[in-house]
Each structure stands twice: as structure tokens, then as C-alpha cells.
Amino acid sequence: MDSKQPKILVLVEGARREKELLAHLLEIYGIPGKFEIVSYCLSIYELYDLMFRDKNPDEINLLMHLRSREANPIKKLIFNENYAEILLIFDFDPHYRKYSDKAIREMVNYFTESTDMGKLYINYPMIEAFYHMRSIPDTEYNTYVVPMSELHPKNLYKQRVNNENRNRDYSKFAIDRHECTVVIQQNIDKAWILTRGIVESHIPEGSDILEAQLKKLCCEDAIAVLCTCAFYIYEYNPRLLEKGATP
């Protein structure tokens, strides 16, 4: 890999699924850069406690924080590097014992710029949303919601995705660039419908998506299935979702 390529840190919540998906998308679209995909293995609400609760996040360097709590010497070295971008990919998890709408609002409104403090992508309710399609495209995708009853325990929702996923096999889902583009575009369109009621250009603000989901949670005790971490592909270069485009 070219040593002059930008170094990009991708902090993901889970130990496996998020890393596999991000690595797959980066490879499919041929996005250049030295990506370090690291599992945090704690929820977004634990990160909130460590960085925001009774603290001023502007006074806390994310990389220094990660390095200070990391026991793994290899990860410590990773967090000691300088990065052109930082991406944070976490689950919404409204069933989590420390869930707080105040906390998630603060996080979404703070982590807004990948080249500065970092850009936060929230998956609703979790990373499995990317795979929650019966076909590609899925004409019913805009109707998929998750009642809170499916998140207590959360493996009920995961089992639903396993049952409804095309082929019932994640490794055979969105296997090429065309299929990935369809999935990403359907999530972008659904985000617009959720926030504005119509499909517009670009991508809705993460804070607007969150507010729409919080309203749905309050009024319906459910949230709309939505994967936003794949929006990074569009934000890197919107043309990548066009046929034949290159980075």
C-alpha cells in the first residue's frame, strides 16, 4: 500500500459484523487509503459516559482517550497514529440499559466531521439493518420497522433478519458493486422519506435522522430499519453510486 495514502481510523462497536461489512464496501468500491478498522467492544452509551458525562468533550482527545483505556499493546500503537479521518460506527440500541435520548443527541451533534473530531454513523437498530432485505432491491424496505419487543432480547431482531435476509446468508448478500449500490441507495431514500417524506438529493443530516427515529420511538414504540454507516461511500464520492464510476 502506498505510504502516502491517507490513514483513516474506523472505530466500530462490534468485534466482527461491522468490520466485515466495512472491509467489504471499501474493497467493492476501491476506496484508497490505509484503513484501520478497530473494534471498540462497548456501546455508544459507554463511550458517552467516558467522554461526555460530567465532562467537556472539547477537552478530551478521542485518540488519547482510546489509548488510555486500551490494554492491547497493538491497539495502543494504532491509537498513537495520526489520522486524516476518523469514523465511528455504532448501533442505536434503544433497549440498552444505559440508553438515553440526551446522550445519543449529544453524540450525534458532536461527532459531525470526520476530518476533525470524527464522524458518527448510527445504525438503526443495529448493523444487521444492512442485511434486512428479502431481495435486492426490496420494494417493501421502506415499511420495515422494529418494535421494541423485538429488541428485548435483541437476538429476536437478529433472528428476524436471518430469516428474512435474501438467501438467509449474509456472505451471499450484496456480493457485487451493483447490489451494494442498490442497498445503499435504498437506505438513502428511506432516510429522506423518514425525515422529509420525499426523496431529495445528497444525504439527510444525522441529527435529522435521529430526531425522526426518536419521534417514531416515542409515538410507536418502534424504530425504522436503517443502515447509515454505508453512507460513507456516498459522502466519499457520490459518483461511486453511479454505474461505471471510479474513486
N, C-alpha and C positions, 0 to 999 in steps of 0.2 A: 504493500500500500504506500502511496506517495506520502512522504513525511510532511509535505506542505499542505496536505488536505486538512480542512478544519476538524478539530476534535469536538465531538458532541457527546455530552453525557445524557443518557436516558435513564431516569430513575423510575422503576416500575414497582408496583405493590407486591405482585405475586412472584413465586420462585420459578414458574415455568411458562404458563399460558401466555402472559404478556410478552415475555422475552421471545417466544416462538413467533407470535404474531408480528411483532415489530421487525424482527430479523427477516421474516418472510416478505413484508411490504417493502422494506428498504432494498432487498435483493431484487424483487419483481420490478421495481421502478428504477433500479440502477442509480440510486441517490448516492453521490460521492460524499466521502467524509469518513473519519475514523470514529465510529460509534462505539461507545462503551455502554452496554445495557446492563444495569445493575439492579438486583432485587433489594428492595428496602425491607420487605417482610413484616411490615407494620401497616396499619390502616392510615388513611389520611387524617383521621381524628387523633391518632397517636402523634403524628407529625405536628398537628396543631398544638397539642399540649406542650410539646418540646420547644416549639418556636414562637408561639403566639400567646398562650395563656399566661397572663401576668407579665408579659414581656413586650418589647418593641421589636418587631421582626426586622426593622430597618437597621437595628444594631447587631443583628445576627447574620453572619455569613453562612449560607446554606452548606457550602463545601466544608467549611471549618466545623460546622455542627455535625455533619455526617462523619467526618474524620474522627471527631472526638468520641463518638459513641460506637465506633466500629472496632470490633475485636479482631477481625480478619486482616492480617497484615497486607494481603494483596489488595483488598478493597481500600485500605488506608492509602496505599500508593495511588490508586485510581482517583481518590478524592483529593489528592495532593496536586493533581494536574490543573492546568488552566484550560477552560473550555470556551469555544466560540458560542455554543448554545447549550442550554440545559432544558430538558423536557421532563416533566413529571406526569406519570400516568397512574391514576388511582381509580378505585371503584367508589361509587356514590354510597352504597351500603347503608341505606336508611334504617336498617334493622340492627346495626352495630350498637353495642352497649354504650358507647360514648358519642353516638350520633348527636349532632347539634346543627340546626339550620344557621345559627350565628357563626359557628366555626367554619362551615363549608362556604358561607358567603365571604368571610374574611379571606379564606384561602384563594378562592376563585378571583376575588378582586385584587389580591396582592400579586399572585403569580401570573402575570399577563404578558410578559415579554421574555422570549427565550434567550435573547442576547444580553439580558440584564439579570434580574433576579430569578428568571426561569419561567416557563410557560406550563400551566397546569391543564391537563386534559382529564375530564371526568367521564367515566363510562357508567351508563345507567341501565340496570343497577350495578353491573359488573362487566368485566371483559368479555364474558360469554355472549353479550349482546351482538358482537360482531358476527357470531355464527348462528344467530337466531333467524334463519331464513329457511323456508321449506324448498325454495327454488331460487335461482339467480337469473333474472330478477324475481322478486316475490311481490306480487301485486297487493298482498294483504299486509305487508310490513308496516305500513303507517298505522295500522289498527292494533299492533301488538303492544300490550301493556302488561305490567307485572303487579298484581295485588300484593299488599304487604304479607298476606297469608302465605304466599309462595316463598317468602324470604325468612320465614320462621319455621324450620331451619332453612338456611339459604340453599342447601342441596336440593330442595324441591324445585327451585328455579333451574338449577344446573341440569337436573334430570329432565325437565321440560325441554330445555334446549337440546339435550342429547336426543330426545325423542323426535323433535320437530326439525332438527337440522337436516339439510339435504344429505342423503347417503348415510345419515347418522354416524358420520366420520369426519372430524374436524380436518384431518390431513387431506381429505378429498374436497374440501370446501374452498372456493375462491383460489383455484390452483394456478391460474394464469393471470396475466395483466388485465385482460378484458373483464374477467369475472371480478377481480379486485376492484376495478374501476366502477362496475355496476353497483357493488356493495357500498363503496364509499359514497357514490353519488346518491344512492337511496337514503343513506344516513344524513347527508347534507340536506336533501329535500325534506326529509322528515323533521329535521331540526328547524327549518324555516316554517313548516306547517305548524309545528308546536309553538313557535314564538310569534309568528306573524299571521298564520292562517293561509299564506300563499308562499309559493316558491320564488325566491329572489336570487340575485347573483351573490357571489362571494360566500361567506360563511357567517352565521349569526355569532354575536359575541357570546363567550362562555357564560358571562353573567346573565344574559337574557335567557339562555337555555336553562340555567339553574333556576331562575325565578319561575319559569314556566313549569318546571318539574316540581318545585316546591308547592306551587299552587295546585297542581294536579294531586300531589300527595295529600295536601290539606283537604281538598274537596272530594277526592275519590278514593283516598287511602290506597293509591296505586301510582306508579310512575310509568312513563313511556319508555319502551325498549329503545336504547340509542347508544351507539358507539361513537365517541368523538375522538379517540386517540388517532384514528385513521385520517382525521382532518389535517394532520401534519403534512401528508402527501400533497394536498391541495395548497396548503399555506407555503410549502417549499416552492412549488411551481404549479399554478393552476393548469398549465398546459399539459401536465403529466396525465391528466384525466381525459385528454383528447387522443384520439386514435393516431398512433404512429409518433407521438411526441417523445422527445428525449430530454434528459435533465440539462 
